[in-house]
Amino acid sequence: MRNISSVLGRLAKSISISLVLLFAVTMTSNAQDVKEGAALFKANCTTCHKIDKKVTGPALAGMSERHSEEWLVSWIKNSKAMIDAGDAAAVAIYDEYNKMAMTAFTHLSDDQIKSIIAYVQDEEVKLAEKASSPVAAGSAQSSGANSFMIFGLVAILILAIGVVVVLNRVTRTLEKVLISNQAAIQAAQAHEEAHVESSNAKFAKAFLKNKKLVGFAVLMLVALLAVVGWRTMWNIGVHEGYQPVQPIKFSHQIHAGVNQIDCQYCHGGAFKSKNASIPSANVCMNCHNTITASDHYNGELSPEIAKLYRAVDFNPDTREYGNNPRPIEWVRIHNLPDFAYFNHSQHVSVAGVECQTCHGPIETMEEVYQYSPLTMKWCVECHKTTEVNADNAYYDQLIEAHEKLKKGEKMTAAMIGGLECGKCHY
């Protein structure tokens, strides 16, 4: 009997350990699946999908309830094949989203797709908890905060009453002292005023009698006014450091710095025309059609991107454009006088000048300001020190024209850029 009981005890212990290990392995596996799914989701799905919001594709919350896991795996791997095969659910989704098929992810294995599904399910649970918990927590916090505020206000009121009582007593005591010493105070004030007046009069008379000192003072005043006037006149039209408030807080630090977007993606005119040009809102929508920065605003649309949507009359829920677009009224920062001609393409394309040479470290500016003075002296100094880069097509044309002249061949103004609009119209 003892042997049987010991055997049964060992067997029960082994089963218990096995169950614990199996549970631990299962939990670890699930955690790993969710972690792997999060990485795969961010790499492949965030462009078109969000868990709780419709973007380019549908919101993913509840997809496991609407479809089986097997169906989801097949759909994610190759949606077009299911549509072509006539699957009813696949065709319905295809028709709902303007007959745009989802990208095929044939490079993902079934296990990887299941990990993505596990991640979505985990996020659904978190969203449900987040939706239910803030109410109770908020009410408890608010009740505690209200009680604390009431006690604080009562304490402040009591303290204020005490201060008023003390100040009232001090005021009465001071009034009694002033009344008892009124005559002495008035006599002392009259004596002090007479002494000050006599001292000022003596100083004024002595100053006016000294003609050299008066002349020197007048000369210094004239020199000071001349210097102030000269500096004021010299800096007219110089707006170095000018940083106006823009209608949308566009961050060059995020776009040109963090995301390393080339300047000429937005300012395409700098490469081929006189003006760098301000990008149209459609250029912004190339990216912000799907990028909403909701990760930084608790899942809500960024208020600055919302301004862009209002300008182009774009509805992020229906993903449709309306018929009432409005221009974004950007405030110009860099502004040369009308008599000064500056050609961006001549500097950017021909000379190879970097944008930062004139505009400063634009990739670090949260809000853009005028970095350089843009005066004639500043331009002349740059032209004196900058070496000419003759290895480009512009100077090749000049050399070719020069060679034709040496050979006595006919040459027209058009051959040396005479047909460029900017030569006359600027």
Secondary structure, DSSP 8 states (H G I E B T S, - for coil): -HHHHHHHHHHHHHHHHHHHHHHHHHHHHHHHHHHHHHHHHHHHTTTT--SSS-SSS---TTHHHHS-HHHHHHHHH-HHHHHHTT-HHHHHHHHHTTT------TTS-HHHHHHHHHHHHHHHHHHHHHHHHHHHHHHHHHHHHHHHHHHHHHHHHHHHHHHHHHHHHHHHHHHHHHHHTHHHHHHHHHHHHHHHHHHHHHHHHHHHH-HHHHHHHHHHHHHHHHHHHHHHHHTTT--TT-----SS---HIIIIIIS---HHHH-THHHHSSS-----HHHHHHHHTT---GGGTTTS--HHHHHHHHHHTEETTTTEE-S--------------TT----HHIIIIIS---HHHHH-SGGG-SS----S---HHHHHHHHHH------SHHHHHHHHHHHHHHTT----GGGGTTT-GGGT--
